[in-house]
């Protein structure tokens, strides 16, 4: 992109100005003439120039003094100055020219092509600098817009998070009452039909509570408000208690639920046991839900120890319906229900695995599904903890 180019010609002799203007007549530059140093300074106040071509020998204020004053002004200090003079090419004159701020010193007579090539070179530099300035201004404007959009998005996210937290509390309070009353009803003397309806109320209440909890957790993690609570805990007790919660369900479905723990894992660890339980609950629950016969196995191993940090690896294997290869890439995306696309019986929020991924990453690990399973599915995830001490 080209920009209008003004060149200031400074010489006290009008015939010299005319000869330079004639030399540059075939160029697209706008040539402005000044017959003294003071005229040149006035021109610089009124217009922007790409280059100044100036004589040295002028009455009242010579070219050296004019150049010094030009360089003292913030608006004009970066304009290149070429001295075009009848002075001899002695070293002293060169030194005075460069100390005054000039970038070149040509003595008369000069070759016209040499002057034109120098002018063209400095003009290209000017145009490049102008383009960079415009790009910089565009970037600054874009940054301002992006900052405003970011602030607006953060405000909307805070409002959304606050609204969801308030609504989840308002919904969970009566919902917990419904679940509690359904528990009372189930232990009462009811006809088989009434008991079946109480069971439906109880199951539906827990399903709705799970949906609300998933949405709230997803919102917290997405907005960066989810924080880990590090504490000392007994790893084996934590894992056993988590798995024991599913033994009745596994027994009801006639499934074997097995647990294997690496003996090298210390009993006492420092980490967030509640978030670990949340990930395990989701993965073990899914494994049982998608397995109609066979087994669900949970392996916990010590993968590595580095600078006092232990990396634990968990593998949850089942002999269920498995995961189609073309669905693998969608597993951990929010609001995606892989099970529902396989069989309409399996429904959920589509947030469970995405929440697991976010929690595992918060705990310094990774999660994936093994693609090489001949039967069933296997989910593998790692977390980072440190060894704890009873003191």
Backbone torsions as a table, in degrees:
resi	resn	phi	psi	omega
1	UNK	NA	131.5	-178.5
2	UNK	-101.3	150.5	-178.5
3	UNK	-124.4	153.5	177.1
4	UNK	-56.5	134.2	-175.0
5	UNK	-119.3	119.0	174.9
6	UNK	-104.4	134.0	176.3
7	UNK	-121.3	128.6	-179.2
8	UNK	-95.8	123.3	178.0
9	UNK	-106.9	122.4	-175.1
10	UNK	-121.6	114.6	178.1
11	UNK	-161.1	136.3	-177.7
12	UNK	-76.4	-9.2	179.9
13	UNK	-103.9	115.5	-179.0
14	UNK	-58.5	-34.5	-179.5
15	UNK	-65.7	-33.9	177.0
16	UNK	-67.9	-40.2	177.0
17	UNK	-60.6	-43.7	-179.0
18	UNK	-63.5	-37.3	-178.0
19	UNK	-68.3	-38.0	178.2
20	UNK	-70.2	-39.2	177.5
21	UNK	-63.3	-37.4	178.1
22	UNK	-67.0	-38.4	178.8
23	UNK	-61.3	-35.6	-176.3
24	UNK	-102.1	17.0	-175.3
25	UNK	-64.2	-29.7	-176.8
26	UNK	-90.1	9.0	179.3
27	UNK	-99.1	160.4	-179.6
28	UNK	-84.5	12.0	-174.4
29	UNK	-81.8	149.5	174.2
30	UNK	-91.9	114.9	-175.0
31	UNK	-99.4	123.5	-179.0
32	UNK	-115.3	126.5	-177.9
33	UNK	-100.0	143.7	175.1
34	UNK	-136.4	134.1	-174.7
35	UNK	-98.9	6.7	177.0
36	UNK	-158.5	167.7	178.0
37	UNK	-63.7	-39.3	179.9
38	UNK	-65.6	-40.2	176.9
39	UNK	-61.5	-39.3	179.9
40	UNK	-62.9	-43.6	179.9
41	UNK	-63.2	-36.9	177.9
42	UNK	-65.4	-42.8	179.5
43	UNK	-60.4	-38.5	-179.0
44	UNK	-67.0	-24.1	176.2
45	UNK	-75.2	-25.3	-172.5
46	UNK	-97.1	-30.0	-173.8
47	UNK	-137.3	166.0	176.7
48	UNK	-101.5	135.8	-175.8
49	UNK	-123.2	145.4	177.0
50	UNK	-87.3	-25.6	-173.1
51	UNK	-160.2	149.4	175.2
52	UNK	-123.4	126.7	174.8
53	UNK	-112.9	118.7	-167.1
54	UNK	-136.3	141.5	173.4
55	UNK	-78.9	160.2	178.1
56	UNK	-97.0	-46.5	-174.5
57	UNK	-82.3	97.2	177.2
58	UNK	-138.1	145.8	-180.0
59	UNK	-69.3	164.6	178.5
60	UNK	67.2	-63.5	-179.0
61	UNK	-138.3	114.1	-176.3
62	UNK	-76.0	177.5	-176.0
63	UNK	-64.6	-36.4	-180.0
64	UNK	-61.5	-46.8	-179.8
65	UNK	-66.0	-40.4	178.3
66	UNK	-60.6	-43.2	179.7
67	UNK	-61.6	-41.8	179.0
68	UNK	-60.3	-42.4	-179.4
69	UNK	-67.7	-37.0	177.7
70	UNK	-60.9	-42.0	-177.5
71	UNK	-73.8	-17.2	178.2
72	UNK	-77.9	-20.4	-177.8
73	UNK	-89.1	132.6	-178.3
74	UNK	-60.7	-39.4	-176.5
75	UNK	-66.9	-29.8	-172.9
76	UNK	-116.3	2.1	-172.7
77	UNK	-65.1	-24.1	-177.2
78	UNK	-95.3	2.0	-179.9
79	UNK	-76.8	125.0	179.1
80	UNK	-67.7	142.8	-178.6
81	UNK	-121.4	127.7	173.3
82	UNK	-111.7	122.1	175.0
83	UNK	-84.5	130.4	177.5
84	UNK	-124.6	103.7	-165.0
85	UNK	-142.6	161.0	174.8
86	UNK	-89.2	0.7	176.8
87	UNK	-61.6	151.8	177.9
88	UNK	-69.7	155.8	-177.3
89	UNK	-87.1	51.0	176.8
90	UNK	-81.2	154.9	-177.5
91	UNK	-58.8	-36.7	-178.4
92	UNK	-61.1	-41.8	179.6
93	UNK	-66.6	-39.1	176.7
94	UNK	-60.9	-45.2	-177.7
95	UNK	-63.4	-40.2	179.1
96	UNK	-66.0	-38.9	-179.9
97	UNK	-64.4	-47.3	-176.8
98	UNK	-71.1	-34.1	178.2
99	UNK	-69.5	-24.8	177.3
100	UNK	-78.3	-13.8	176.5
101	UNK	115.0	5.4	179.7
102	UNK	-74.7	156.3	176.7
103	UNK	-108.2	-9.2	178.1
104	UNK	-155.4	156.9	-176.2
105	UNK	-141.6	106.7	-179.8
106	UNK	-111.5	135.2	178.9
107	UNK	-104.3	149.2	178.2
108	UNK	-85.4	144.1	-2.9
109	UNK	-75.8	148.7	-178.9
110	UNK	-122.3	160.4	178.7
111	UNK	-85.0	124.7	-177.0
112	UNK	-56.4	-39.2	-178.5
113	UNK	-65.9	-33.7	178.4
114	UNK	-64.4	-46.4	179.5
115	UNK	-63.0	-44.6	-178.7
116	UNK	-63.3	-38.9	-179.5
117	UNK	-67.2	-38.2	177.4
118	UNK	-65.6	-42.2	179.4
119	UNK	-62.8	-45.9	179.7
120	UNK	-59.9	-39.2	179.7
121	UNK	-64.3	-43.9	-179.7
122	UNK	-70.9	-31.2	177.1
123	UNK	-66.8	-41.1	177.7
124	UNK	-61.5	-40.1	176.7
125	UNK	-62.5	-40.9	178.6
126	UNK	-62.6	-45.1	-179.3
127	UNK	-65.2	-37.5	177.1
128	UNK	-64.6	-42.8	178.9
129	UNK	-63.6	-40.1	178.6
130	UNK	-63.6	-42.4	179.9
131	UNK	-63.7	-40.0	177.8
132	UNK	-65.0	-38.3	177.9
133	UNK	-62.9	-43.3	-179.9
134	UNK	-65.9	-42.7	177.4
135	UNK	-61.3	-40.7	179.3
136	UNK	-63.6	-41.5	177.7
137	UNK	-64.8	-38.8	177.9
138	UNK	-64.5	-40.7	178.6
139	UNK	-65.2	-40.5	178.4
140	UNK	-62.5	-42.4	178.6
141	UNK	-64.5	-41.9	179.0
142	UNK	-64.2	-38.4	178.7
143	UNK	-65.0	-37.6	177.8
144	UNK	-63.7	-44.3	179.0
145	UNK	-63.2	-43.9	179.5
146	UNK	-63.6	-39.0	177.6
147	UNK	-63.5	-42.5	178.0
148	UNK	-63.6	-42.4	178.3
149	UNK	-64.7	-39.8	178.8
150	UNK	-62.6	-45.2	179.4
151	UNK	-62.2	-40.9	179.2
152	UNK	-64.6	-42.8	-179.9
153	UNK	-65.0	-41.2	179.4
154	UNK	-65.5	-38.5	177.1
155	UNK	-64.4	-43.7	178.5
156	UNK	-62.8	-38.1	179.7
157	UNK	-66.8	-40.5	177.9
158	UNK	-64.4	-41.1	178.8
159	UNK	-64.4	-43.1	179.8
160	UNK	-63.7	-43.7	-179.0
161	UNK	-64.0	-42.4	178.1
162	UNK	-63.8	-41.0	179.7
163	UNK	-64.7	-45.0	-179.6
164	UNK	-64.9	-39.4	178.6
165	UNK	-63.5	-42.8	179.9
166	UNK	-66.2	-45.4	-177.7
167	UNK	-67.5	-37.5	179.9
168	UNK	-64.4	-37.0	177.1
169	UNK	-66.6	-44.3	-178.1
170	UNK	-66.1	-32.7	179.9
171	UNK	-80.3	-40.7	-175.9
172	UNK	-68.1	-31.5	-179.1
173	UNK	-60.5	-54.7	177.5
174	UNK	-69.3	-29.0	-179.2
175	UNK	-66.8	-39.2	176.2
176	UNK	-63.5	-34.4	175.6
177	UNK	-64.8	-41.3	178.8
178	UNK	-63.5	-44.3	179.9
179	UNK	-63.8	-42.2	179.4
180	UNK	-62.9	-43.4	179.7
181	UNK	-67.7	-32.4	177.1
182	UNK	-67.3	-33.4	175.5
183	UNK	-64.6	-41.2	178.2
184	UNK	-63.7	-43.9	-179.7
185	UNK	-61.2	-40.4	-176.9
186	UNK	-65.0	-25.5	179.2
187	UNK	-94.0	0.0	179.7
188	UNK	-87.5	170.0	177.4
189	UNK	-80.2	102.6	-177.0
190	UNK	-124.2	154.2	172.3
191	UNK	-70.2	159.8	178.9
192	UNK	-54.4	-39.7	179.5
193	UNK	-66.5	-42.8	179.4
194	UNK	-66.0	-38.2	178.7
195	UNK	-64.9	-38.8	177.9
196	UNK	-62.9	-40.3	178.5
197	UNK	-67.6	-37.7	177.3
198	UNK	-64.4	-38.2	177.4
199	UNK	-63.7	-40.0	178.8
200	UNK	-63.7	-42.7	178.4
201	UNK	-61.3	-44.7	-178.2
202	UNK	-62.9	-48.1	-179.1
203	UNK	-65.0	-43.3	-179.5
204	UNK	-65.3	-38.7	178.5
205	UNK	-62.1	-45.1	178.8
206	UNK	-66.5	-37.1	178.4
207	UNK	-63.8	-42.7	179.0
208	UNK	-66.6	-39.3	178.2
209	UNK	-63.4	-38.1	178.0
210	UNK	-64.2	-41.1	178.1
211	UNK	-60.9	-46.5	-178.9
212	UNK	-62.3	-43.8	179.8
213	UNK	-63.9	-39.9	179.0
214	UNK	-63.1	-45.5	-179.1
215	UNK	-62.9	-42.4	-179.1
216	UNK	-66.1	-43.6	178.7
217	UNK	-62.8	-44.5	-179.5
218	UNK	-60.5	-42.4	-179.9
219	UNK	-65.3	-42.0	179.4
220	UNK	-62.5	-46.4	-178.1
221	UNK	-66.7	-42.9	-178.3
222	UNK	-61.6	-36.0	-178.0
223	UNK	-88.3	1.1	178.6
224	UNK	78.3	15.6	-178.0
225	UNK	-94.9	-5.9	178.2
226	UNK	-79.9	122.0	179.2
227	UNK	-121.7	147.6	178.8
228	UNK	-83.8	144.3	176.1
229	UNK	-107.5	99.7	-178.4
230	UNK	-78.4	131.4	178.8
231	UNK	-154.3	163.1	176.4
232	UNK	-79.5	128.8	179.0
233	UNK	-146.5	158.5	177.6
234	UNK	-87.4	112.8	-173.1
235	UNK	-63.0	-47.4	-176.3
236	UNK	-64.6	-38.9	177.3
237	UNK	-65.7	-40.8	179.0
238	UNK	-60.3	-47.4	-177.8
239	UNK	-66.9	-42.9	-178.2
240	UNK	-64.3	-44.1	-179.6
241	UNK	-62.9	-37.7	-179.7
242	UNK	-65.8	-46.8	-178.1
243	UNK	-69.4	-35.7	180.0
244	UNK	-61.1	-26.7	178.6
245	UNK	-62.3	-24.2	-175.7
246	UNK	-102.6	-0.2	-174.9
247	UNK	-65.9	-40.0	179.7
248	UNK	-64.1	-41.5	179.8
249	UNK	-67.0	-41.3	178.4
250	UNK	-63.5	-40.2	178.9
251	UNK	-64.3	-40.9	179.1
252	UNK	-61.4	-34.3	-179.8
253	UNK	-93.2	5.9	178.2
254	UNK	60.0	45.2	179.3
255	UNK	-112.6	146.4	171.9
256	UNK	-85.1	126.8	178.2
257	UNK	-114.2	110.2	-172.8
258	UNK	-118.7	150.2	-178.3
259	UNK	-131.6	134.8	178.2
260	UNK	-130.2	124.9	-178.7
261	UNK	-122.2	128.6	177.4
262	UNK	-61.4	124.0	-179.7
263	UNK	-65.1	-15.1	179.7
264	UNK	-78.8	-10.3	178.7
265	UNK	-77.4	125.4	178.8
266	UNK	-61.8	153.6	177.8
267	UNK	-67.9	-44.2	-176.4
268	UNK	-99.0	125.8	179.0
269	UNK	-130.2	161.6	173.7
270	UNK	-115.6	119.6	-179.4
271	UNK	-174.4	-158.1	177.7
272	UNK	-112.2	94.1	-176.6
273	UNK	-66.3	-30.3	-178.8
274	UNK	-67.2	-41.0	179.0
275	UNK	-72.6	-33.2	174.6
276	UNK	-62.8	-45.2	177.7
277	UNK	-59.9	-39.1	-178.3
278	UNK	-62.2	-42.5	178.8
279	UNK	-66.5	-46.6	-179.7
280	UNK	-62.8	-42.0	179.1
281	UNK	-57.1	-44.3	-177.7
282	UNK	-66.8	-47.2	-175.9
283	UNK	-70.1	-42.0	178.7
284	UNK	-68.4	-40.5	177.4
285	UNK	-60.3	-43.6	177.0
286	UNK	-63.0	-42.5	-178.7
287	UNK	-60.0	-43.1	179.4
288	UNK	-69.3	-39.5	-177.6
289	UNK	-63.7	-36.9	-176.2
290	UNK	-94.8	8.3	-179.1
291	UNK	-118.7	118.7	-179.6
292	UNK	-95.1	-21.3	177.8
293	UNK	-155.8	154.3	179.1
294	UNK	108.7	-125.4	-172.8
295	UNK	-150.5	162.6	170.6
296	UNK	-127.9	124.4	-176.8
297	UNK	-120.3	137.5	178.7
298	UNK	-119.2	119.0	179.3
299	UNK	-111.3	135.3	174.2
300	UNK	-124.9	120.6	-176.6
301	UNK	-130.6	158.9	175.1
302	UNK	-93.9	111.5	-175.2
303	UNK	-82.6	-46.3	178.0
304	UNK	-164.1	160.9	174.5
305	UNK	-126.1	124.6	-177.5
306	UNK	-140.0	118.0	179.3
307	UNK	52.5	42.1	176.8
308	UNK	82.4	-2.8	179.8
309	UNK	-100.4	127.4	179.9
310	UNK	-98.0	130.9	174.2
311	UNK	-103.5	114.2	179.7
312	UNK	-97.6	142.8	178.3
313	UNK	-119.8	131.2	179.1
314	UNK	-117.2	136.9	176.7
315	UNK	-127.1	123.8	177.3
316	UNK	-113.2	110.3	-177.1
317	UNK	-110.8	144.0	174.5
318	UNK	-139.3	169.0	178.6
319	UNK	-112.7	36.3	-174.7
320	UNK	-87.2	-148.5	-171.4
321	UNK	-76.5	-12.4	177.4
322	UNK	77.3	-177.7	-178.0
323	UNK	-126.9	121.0	177.3
324	UNK	-58.2	142.8	-177.2
325	UNK	-58.4	-35.5	-177.6
326	UNK	-76.5	-6.4	179.6
327	UNK	-101.2	-8.6	-175.5
328	UNK	-55.3	-42.8	-174.5
329	UNK	-68.9	-15.6	-178.6
330	UNK	-96.8	-3.5	-169.7
331	UNK	-54.1	-46.7	-171.0
332	UNK	-102.2	15.3	176.3
333	UNK	-84.4	137.2	-178.2
334	UNK	-64.8	148.0	177.1
335	UNK	63.2	25.9	176.8
336	UNK	-112.5	123.1	-178.3
337	UNK	-111.8	94.0	-179.2
338	UNK	-65.3	-42.1	-178.1
339	UNK	-61.3	-36.0	-178.8
340	UNK	-68.4	-26.1	179.1
341	UNK	-79.7	-19.8	179.2
342	UNK	-87.5	-44.2	-176.9
343	UNK	-149.0	128.3	-175.8
344	UNK	-64.8	-11.8	-179.0
345	UNK	-70.8	-25.9	-173.3
346	UNK	-97.6	111.5	-177.6
347	UNK	-129.0	157.8	179.0
348	UNK	-175.0	-169.2	-179.0
349	UNK	-81.3	-20.1	-173.8
350	UNK	77.4	15.4	-178.9
351	UNK	-110.5	-16.8	-172.2
352	UNK	-54.6	-53.4	-177.4
353	UNK	-70.0	-34.7	177.9
354	UNK	-66.7	-36.4	176.1
355	UNK	-66.8	-41.8	176.0
356	UNK	-56.2	-45.8	-179.9
357	UNK	-60.5	-45.0	-179.6
358	UNK	-64.1	-42.7	-179.5
359	UNK	-66.6	-43.2	179.0
360	UNK	-60.9	-42.2	179.0
361	UNK	-66.3	-35.7	174.8
362	UNK	-61.6	-33.2	-179.8
363	UNK	-88.9	15.4	173.2
364	UNK	79.2	22.4	-177.0
365	UNK	-125.0	-168.4	177.7
366	UNK	-134.9	164.1	179.0
367	UNK	-143.4	144.0	176.7
368	UNK	-159.4	164.8	174.4
369	UNK	-104.8	132.2	-179.5
370	UNK	-69.1	127.0	-176.4
371	UNK	-85.8	-5.3	-171.7
372	UNK	-99.5	17.5	-176.9
373	UNK	-75.9	125.4	176.8
374	UNK	-76.6	-32.7	178.8
375	UNK	-140.5	140.1	177.7
376	UNK	73.8	-157.8	-177.7
377	UNK	-139.8	157.5	176.2
378	UNK	-141.1	123.8	176.1
379	UNK	-107.1	135.0	-178.7
380	UNK	-123.5	130.8	174.6
381	UNK	-143.2	155.6	178.3
382	UNK	-123.3	155.4	172.4
383	UNK	-140.7	163.8	176.8
384	UNK	-114.2	131.7	177.9
385	UNK	-137.6	175.4	172.7
386	UNK	-125.3	156.0	-179.6
387	UNK	-73.6	136.6	-178.9
388	UNK	-98.8	167.5	178.8
389	UNK	-130.2	140.9	-179.8
390	UNK	-66.6	-16.5	-178.4
391	UNK	-81.2	NA	NA
